Amino acid sequence: MQVEGLARKLAASMAAHGLDRATIGVGLSGGIDSVVLLHLLRCGLGLQPSRLSAIHVNHQINPEAARWVAHCRRYCRELGVTLLTCKVEVIRGNSTEAAAREARYGVFARSRAAVIALAHNRDDQAETVLLQLLRGAGPRGLAAMPEFRGGEPALWRPLLGVPRAEIAEYARCHGLRWVEDCSNADTAYTRNFLRHDVMPRVTARLPAAATVLSRAARLQAEAADLLDELAAADLGLDEGPLPVTLLAPLSAPRARNALRLHLRRRGLTMPDASRLDELLRQLLSSRHDARLEVGLGPYSARRHRGALHLLRTLPPLPAGYSRPWNGRGQLRLPELGGCLELVRAAPGAAALAPRWLRELSLRVRTGGECLRPRPGSRRRSLRNLMQEAGLAPWLRARWPLLYVGDRLAAVPGIGVDADFQASPGRPGWMPCWRPD
């Protein structure tokens, strides 16, 4: 019967993705789908508690949230499965649903499990395809949710090909209890509108609609993979900033395709079509020395020396920014966007004398700073030294400067002022700055 076949489907999916020995954390909302998935893994496949756990994320949105947590705890005790519960703050905005999903996946990413099992089913997949189609998504968006995505942790959706009705039948046959989220009936949410108002009418006319839409997602995934292969051939290894010369000879659709892959490789949320077109237009048509800046959510796109750079947007620094430092260990400076440390200098290098380490403080440029890199040389503008070193304009504004009292003593990647250098033959230290 179909109920018995569910466990076989999970076992086949587990074997296909090489998960026979993996530790698995189930995203347990308390709803019927995740309750069934956890039961299948624990009772249907007989996974031991040493390999299986559950994760419940409390979004603190629904007034019933505390009851859901209590239900998940009781259920996990019955199954002998460890439950991790985590509260998150959901940032309200244009899409509360998207913000909740981002917060939830953030919790999953911090899990100790090698694999996170999610209970999305075939009907969820069909709704996602429709949603993406109505948003004007391309092949990657229309591919909807993959059954398996590698990573740390990996994401696994073993029920993605299973109809919602089959999951409900399994729950009934095993006498399982679950919680109902009343917001799932609110058709003000587009997904619920599709689920309750659109899909029933489509299915009444076309009974295989959900199956066909799920198959369309698989075909779009294949098309998206082929486009990624083409983009990878156009971009090469693409390990750093993207040279504009790689995009210039391509047709507009092919250049957009390459740019999408570049953004996705760096974990950026894909911008809408108009913003992507504007970024590409500015990259290809602006003067070589023109300053380019296009906002991409929490990132901004810049061009420097013929290449595209993607930078995380940092909050403004307070006026008169300064902080003391004793020179020990690695100093994380998220407000400057990097990590600072002192490394022992090579013999003969113009390095910082150890005697100054206890008097160091950190500042950033305010304008007019000068440095004398060598004894007997003239003092030079830090602005000119940074330009000669090839530092991009946006880096210069957040580049850490090491002071002793009110005097500039050293600048990572630029040099140490002659007045603060170690004597010839004596050990010294070089400041090293690693931007994120």
N, C-alpha and C positions, 0 to 999 in steps of 0.2 A: 504493500500500500504506500501512498505518497508520504505518510508520516514517517515510515521506516526509511524511505528513500532519502529523507533530508540528511540523516547522519552519513549515508553513503556519499552524498554530494559534498558534504564538508570534508570527509576523509579524502576524496579525490582531489578537491581543491588544495588541501593541505599538502598532499604528496606532490601535486603539480608545481607548487611554489617552494618546495623543499623545506617545509615547516615542521617536519615530523619530530624534531627535537627542540624547537624554538620555545622560549618562554612567551606566553601570550597574555596580554591585558585586554579585557573586553570593555569597550565603552558602554557602560550600563546606565541608561537614563531612567530605567524603571518601567518604560513602555513595553508593549508586547513584543516588538522585534528584538530588542536587546535582551529581554528576559528569556526568550526562546533561544537566542544564540548562546547565551551562557549555559543554559540547560543542555543544549546539544553538545557543547564542548565537554562539559563536566560529566553528564550522564550518558549521552549518546556515544561519544568517542572515548569516554573514560579517562580524560586528562586528569592527572594528579594535581593537587593544590601546589606542589612545588613548581609546576609549570604554568599554572593558570591563576589569574587574579582578575579583579574587576576595578574599574575606575568610574566614579560618579562625580560629575562636575555640577556644582550648585551655582547657577547663574544669578541667583538672588533677584529674579525678575517676577516669577509667579508666586502668589501668596501661599500656594500649596507646596513650595519647595522643601520645607522642613519635613512634611509628610512623605515626600518622595525619597528623601535621604533615609528616613526610618524604614521605609519599605525595602529599599535596597540592602540595608544592613540585615534585616530579618531574612531576606532571601539568600544572601551570601552565607549567613550562619547555617541555614538549612542545607546548603550545598557544600559547606566546609571550604569556602573560597574566601581568600583575603580581599577586603574591600578598601580601596583608597578613596577618600572623599576630599574634595577640594572646592573652596569658594573662590569665585572670580568676580571682578568688577567689570561689567559690560558697559562700554562707552556708547552712549546713545547717540545716534546720528541719522543719516539717511536710511540705513538699514540695520535695525536692531538685530535681526536674524543673522546678518553677515558678521556683525560685531560679536555676537554670542558664539558663532562658529569659530571665529578667530581665537577667542579666549579659550574655547574648549580644546582646540587643536594645540594651543600653547601648552596646556596641561599634559596632553598626550605626548608632546615632544619631550617633556621632562621625565617621562615614565622610565622605570628601569627595565620594563619588558622589551624584548627584542622586536615584538610585533604587537600592534594595536589592531584588534578585531572590531570592526564596525558592522552594524546590523542593517545597512541599507539593502533594500530589496528591489525586485524588478520594477515594481510600480513607482518606487522612488526614482529609479533611473529614467523611466519614461517621462515623469514629471520634470526632471532636470533637463532632459533634452528639449522639451517644450519651452521651459523657462529660458534656456540659452538661445533657442531659435527666436523667441520674442524679443530678446535683448540684442539681436543682430550679431551673435557670436560667430566666429569662424570655425574651422574644423576642430581646433583644439578645444574650444568651449563646447561644441556639439558632441565631442567624444564623451562628455559628462564625466562620470566617476569610473576610474579603473578598478578592476577586481583586486589588483595587487600593485602596490607602488613601493619600490625599495627605498631604504633610508634608515636612519637611526632615531626612532624606531621605524620599521616598515609599517605600511597600512594595508590591511587585508579585509576585503568585503566578501566573505564566502557565500552570503545569501543574495548576491546581486542578481542572480538569474532565477530567483525563487519568487513566485507570485505572493502578494500579501495574503491572499485567501489560504494558501497552503501553510503559511506561518500561523495564521489564526487557527487552522484545523489542528496543527501540532499542539498549540497551547491548550485547546479544548480537550484533546485526548489525554494530555498529561496533567490536567487539572491545575494549570499554572495560573498565578495571579499577577496582575500588573496594574500600573497606575495610568490614568488617562489625563493628558494635558488638555485642559479646556480650550487653550489657544489654538489647538489643532483644528477646531471647528470654525475659527474666525476667518471668514472669507475676505476680510480686508487685506490679509496677507495673500500675495499673488499665488504662492504655491498651494495654499488651501483652496483658493478659488479654482485653480486647475484641478485639484484633487476631487473636490466635491461638486463643482458645477460643470466643468468642461469634460474631464475624462469619462465620467459615467455616460454622458451623451454620445461621446465618440465611440466608446466601447459598445454601447447599445447598437450602433450602426456597424461598427467594425470590431468584432469581438477579439481579434488578435492584435489590436492597436498597441498594447503595452509591449508585446513581444516584438512587433515590427520596429517600434521606436528604440527598444534596447538593441536590436540588431543594427539599426542605423547608427547608434552610438559606437558600436564596435567598428563599423566601416569608417566612420569619421576618425576614430582613433588611428586606424591604419593610414588614412590619408594624412593626418597630422604628423605621424611618424615619418612618412616619406618627405613631407615638407621640411621637417627638422633635419633629415639627412641632407637635403639640398642646401639648407641654411648652413649646416656644419661644414659642407664642402666650400661654401662661399666665404665663411669666416675663418677657416683653419682652426688652429688650437684655441684662439680667442681667450688667452689667459689673463690679459690685462685690458687697458683702455682699447677701444675699438678704432682702428685707423679709418678715417673717412674715405681713404682711397680704395678700401675694399667695397664700399657701397656705391661709389660714383659710377662705375661702369655697368651696374646692374639695372635691369628694368625696374620701374617703380614697384610692381607687385613683388618682385624678387627681393628688392632692397628692403621693403617692409617686412617680408618674411624673415630675412636675416636679422633685422633689428629686433623683431619679436623674440627670436631665440636668444639673442644677446641679453635682452632684459630678463628673460625667464631664467637663464643660467645664473643670474645674479640675485634671484629670488624676488624680483619686483612684481607687484601686481600689475597686470597688463593694463595700460591706459586705454581710453576709448579711441576709436578710429581717428577722430579729428585731432586729438593731441598727438597721436603717433605720427600722423601726416605732417603736423606742424614741426615736430622734432626733426623728421627726415628732411623737410623743406629747408629748415634753417641750417642743418648740417651740410647740405649739398649746395646751397645757393649763397650763404653768407660769405663775406670777405674772409680771407684766410686768417686775418688778425682780429676779426670782429669778436666781441664777447658774446657768447651764447649761453642762455640759461632758460631751461624749460622745466617747470615743476612736474614731478611725477609722484604725487602723494607725499610720503615721507622722504623722498629723494628728489634731487634736482640733477638735470643733465647739463654738463658743461663741455665746452670744446677747448682744447689747449694743444698747441703744436700739432694740429691736424688730426687729433684723436678725440673720441667721445669718452668722457669720464662721468661716472655715476656716483653721486655723493649723498650720503645721508644728511638730511637737514638737521642742524644743531640749533639749540635755543641760543638767544643772545647772551653774551657774557656780561656780567655786572661791570659797571664802571670801575676802573682802577683794579682790575683783576690781579690778584697776587696770592701766592701760597708758599709757605716755607717747605723745604725739602732737605733731608740730610744725605741724599745721594745713595741711599741703600736700597737694594732690590729693584724690582720693576714697579713703577708708579703708573697705575691706570689713571688716565685723565679723560673720562668720557665727555666732559664739557669741551675739550679740545679735539676729541676724536682720535685718540691714539694712546700709546704706551711709551713711557720714557724710562731709560735706565743709563747708568754709567758703566762702560766696559773698559777693561784695562787696555791701555794704549800700546801699540807696537813700539819697539825700541826706536828712538829718534823722532817720534811723532810729536808735534806741538800739542801737548795735552794739558789738561787741568791739573794743577798741583793739589795733592791730597789735603794740604792745610786749609783750603778754602771750602771743603765739603760741608763743614758744620755751619757755614754762613750763607748757604745758597737759598735763593727764593726764585719762584717761577713767575714770569709775567708774559705778556704778549705785546706785539708791536702797537705803538701809539703814533709812531712817526718820528723821524729825525735821529734814530739810533745809528751809532757808528761802532766799528770794530777795527782793531789793529791786529791783523792776523800774524804778523811777523815782527820780531824786535827790529827797531830801526826803520820800519816802513811807516808810511803815513796812515792815518785813520781813514777808513773807507765807509761809505754809506751802506748800511745793512740792506737797504732796498736794492742797491746795485749788486751787492754780493748774492742776494737771493735770486735775482734775475739771471746772473751768470751761472748759478747752480741749477737753473732750469726749474725752480719751484713755481708751480702754478699759482696764480693770484689768490685763489681761495685758500690754498695751503698757507700762504704767508700770513694771513690774518689770524690763524689759529696755531702758528708755529711757536713752540715754547722757547722762551729766552731765559737763560740762567743769569741771575744777578748776584753780586756780592754787595750788600748795601744798596746804593743807588747807581752802581756801575755795572754795565753789561760785561759779563765775564766770558760767556760761551754760548754758542748757538749750534744745536745739532746739525750736522751736515754742512756747516759753514766754517766753523773754526773756533779757536780759543783766543781770547785777547792776550797779547804779549805780556801784559802786566800780571796775568794770572796763570801763566804757563809754568810747568814744572821745569826745574833746572836741567840742563843737558845731562844725560846719563841717569837721571832720577826717574822713578816710576810716576806715571800719571794716568789720568782717566779721560775718556772721550764720551761726551753725551751722545746717546743714540735714540732717535725718535722714530717710532714705527706707527704711521697713521693706520687706522682701521681700514 
